[in-house]
Amino acid sequence: MSKLQKRSEAKVARKEKSEIKVRMKGFVMFLPNMVLMLGKLLKDSRVPVAEKALFVAAIVYVISPIDLIPDVFPFIGQVDDIYLVALTVLRLINRTDETVVRENWPGGGDIVGLASMIAGLAPKFLPARISRVLSSEVELAPAGKALGAITRKRASVMVEVPQNEKVDSASKMTN
């Protein structure tokens, strides 16, 4: 490959990344409506308890000054927030009817498509390790352990689903 071809490819890659960044900046503007929607979904009786626990965690993560990427860093500090919210919304869509999400969406446009686009683009800006942490599949701990975790403040309320179980649970998600 010649130097000219390498430069041309690098230029195209920079242009593509720049275009994706412009799109993500637009998506970050939806973050307040997405957090508002999570709050509405907390009150919706059609939403499973495990999903509500994740919504609370996502809301706390967004408003907390302690993040994987602090919000003091313009743009990139909000990308991890919106990515986590989008993944939480997509998880709910996979486990329930997407009309539940659409009915609670206070913004314009299609929230299902918006969440899918954000989940596809955000990892291009986040470090791979942060992206993996945010996209891990989790479940509520068994009731006894969850109650103990709340009182002892040491055990986990949420547990990560091991990789080999992910395949099995994904095949069971036929809602």
C-alpha positions as CSV (number, residue, x, y, z in Angstrom):
1,M,0.0,0.0,0.0
2,S,1.4,3.4,-1.0
3,K,1.8,6.4,1.3
4,L,-0.9,8.2,-0.7
5,Q,-3.4,5.4,-0.1
6,K,-2.6,5.3,3.6
7,R,-3.1,9.0,3.9
8,S,-6.3,8.8,1.9
9,E,-7.6,6.0,4.2
10,A,-6.6,7.9,7.3
11,K,-8.4,11.0,6.0
12,V,-11.6,9.0,5.3
13,A,-11.4,7.5,8.8
14,R,-11.0,10.9,10.5
15,K,-13.9,12.3,8.5
16,E,-16.1,9.3,9.4
17,K,-15.2,9.7,13.1
18,S,-15.9,13.4,12.9
19,E,-19.4,12.7,11.4
20,I,-20.1,10.1,14.1
21,K,-19.1,12.7,16.8
22,V,-21.5,15.2,15.4
23,R,-24.3,12.6,15.5
24,M,-23.4,11.7,19.1
25,K,-23.4,15.3,20.1
26,G,-27.0,15.5,18.8
27,F,-27.9,12.3,20.7
28,V,-26.5,13.7,24.0
29,M,-29.2,16.4,23.8
30,F,-31.8,13.6,24.3
31,L,-30.2,12.6,27.7
32,P,-32.6,14.7,29.9
33,N,-35.7,13.2,28.1
34,M,-34.2,9.7,28.4
35,V,-33.7,10.1,32.2
36,L,-37.2,11.6,32.5
37,M,-38.5,8.5,30.6
38,L,-36.8,6.2,33.1
39,G,-38.5,8.0,35.9
40,K,-41.9,7.5,34.2
41,L,-41.1,3.8,33.6
42,L,-40.4,3.4,37.4
43,K,-44.1,4.1,38.0
44,D,-45.3,1.8,35.1
45,S,-46.7,-1.5,36.5
46,R,-45.9,-3.3,33.2
47,V,-42.1,-2.9,33.9
48,P,-40.5,-5.8,35.8
49,V,-38.9,-5.1,39.2
50,A,-35.4,-6.0,37.9
51,E,-35.6,-3.4,35.2
52,K,-36.8,-0.8,37.6
53,A,-33.7,-1.5,39.8
54,L,-31.6,-0.9,36.7
55,F,-33.4,2.3,36.0
56,V,-32.7,3.6,39.5
57,A,-29.0,2.7,39.0
58,A,-28.9,4.4,35.6
59,I,-30.5,7.6,37.0
60,V,-28.1,7.6,39.9
61,Y,-25.2,7.1,37.5
62,V,-26.3,10.0,35.3
63,I,-26.8,12.5,38.1
64,S,-23.8,11.3,40.2
65,P,-20.6,13.3,39.9
66,I,-18.7,10.0,40.2
67,D,-18.7,8.3,36.7
68,L,-16.4,6.0,34.8
69,I,-15.7,9.1,32.7
70,P,-16.4,12.2,34.8
71,D,-18.9,14.7,33.3
72,V,-16.3,17.5,33.7
73,F,-14.9,16.2,30.4
74,P,-17.1,17.9,27.7
75,F,-18.9,15.5,25.4
76,I,-17.1,12.2,26.3
77,G,-18.2,12.6,29.9
78,Q,-21.9,12.5,28.7
79,V,-21.4,9.7,26.2
80,D,-21.0,7.0,28.9
81,D,-24.1,8.3,30.6
82,I,-26.3,8.2,27.4
83,Y,-24.8,4.8,26.4
84,L,-25.8,3.3,29.8
85,V,-29.3,4.7,29.5
86,A,-29.6,3.5,25.9
87,L,-28.5,0.0,26.9
88,T,-31.0,0.0,29.8
89,V,-33.8,1.0,27.5
90,L,-32.8,-1.7,24.9
91,R,-32.7,-4.3,27.7
92,L,-36.3,-3.4,28.7
93,I,-37.4,-3.5,25.1
94,N,-35.9,-7.1,24.8
95,R,-37.8,-8.2,28.0
96,T,-41.2,-6.5,27.5
97,D,-43.2,-4.9,24.7
98,E,-41.6,-1.9,23.1
99,T,-44.9,0.0,23.3
100,V,-44.3,0.3,27.0
101,V,-41.1,2.4,26.3
102,R,-42.8,4.4,23.4
103,E,-45.8,5.3,25.6
104,N,-43.4,6.8,28.3
105,W,-41.1,8.6,25.9
106,P,-41.6,12.4,26.4
107,G,-39.4,13.4,23.4
108,G,-39.9,13.4,19.7
109,G,-39.0,10.7,17.3
110,D,-38.7,7.0,17.8
111,I,-37.0,6.1,21.1
112,V,-36.4,2.5,20.0
113,G,-34.4,3.6,17.0
114,L,-32.7,6.3,18.9
115,A,-31.5,3.9,21.6
116,S,-30.3,1.5,19.0
117,M,-28.3,4.2,17.2
118,I,-26.8,5.4,20.5
119,A,-25.8,1.9,21.5
120,G,-24.2,1.4,18.1
121,L,-22.2,4.6,18.0
122,A,-21.2,5.3,21.7
123,P,-18.7,2.5,22.0
124,K,-16.6,4.1,19.2
125,F,-15.8,6.9,21.6
126,L,-15.5,5.0,24.9
127,P,-12.4,3.0,26.0
128,A,-13.1,-0.8,25.4
129,R,-13.0,-1.6,29.1
130,I,-15.6,1.0,30.0
131,S,-17.8,-0.1,27.0
132,R,-17.6,-3.7,28.3
133,V,-18.5,-2.8,31.9
134,L,-21.5,-0.8,30.7
135,S,-22.7,-3.4,28.3
136,S,-22.4,-6.4,30.7
137,E,-25.7,-8.3,31.2
138,V,-26.9,-8.2,34.8
139,E,-29.7,-9.7,36.9
140,L,-31.1,-9.0,40.3
141,A,-29.5,-11.1,43.0
142,P,-31.9,-13.7,44.6
143,A,-34.3,-12.0,47.0
144,G,-32.5,-13.2,50.2
145,K,-29.1,-12.0,49.0
146,A,-30.5,-8.7,47.8
147,L,-32.1,-8.0,51.2
148,G,-28.9,-9.0,52.9
149,A,-26.9,-6.7,50.5
150,I,-29.0,-3.8,51.5
151,T,-28.6,-4.3,55.2
152,R,-25.0,-5.4,55.2
153,K,-23.9,-3.1,52.4
154,R,-21.3,-5.6,51.2
155,A,-23.0,-8.1,48.9
156,S,-24.2,-7.2,45.4
157,V,-27.8,-6.3,44.6
158,M,-27.1,-6.9,41.0
159,V,-25.0,-9.8,39.6
160,E,-23.3,-10.0,36.2
161,V,-24.5,-12.9,34.1
162,P,-21.5,-15.1,33.1
163,Q,-20.7,-15.2,29.4
164,N,-21.7,-18.9,28.9
165,E,-25.2,-18.1,30.5
166,K,-25.6,-15.1,28.2
167,V,-26.1,-17.3,25.2
168,D,-28.8,-19.4,27.0
169,S,-30.7,-16.4,28.3
170,A,-30.5,-14.6,24.9
171,S,-32.2,-17.6,23.3
172,K,-34.9,-17.6,25.9
173,M,-35.7,-13.9,25.2
174,T,-38.5,-14.4,22.7
175,N,-40.9,-11.6,23.9
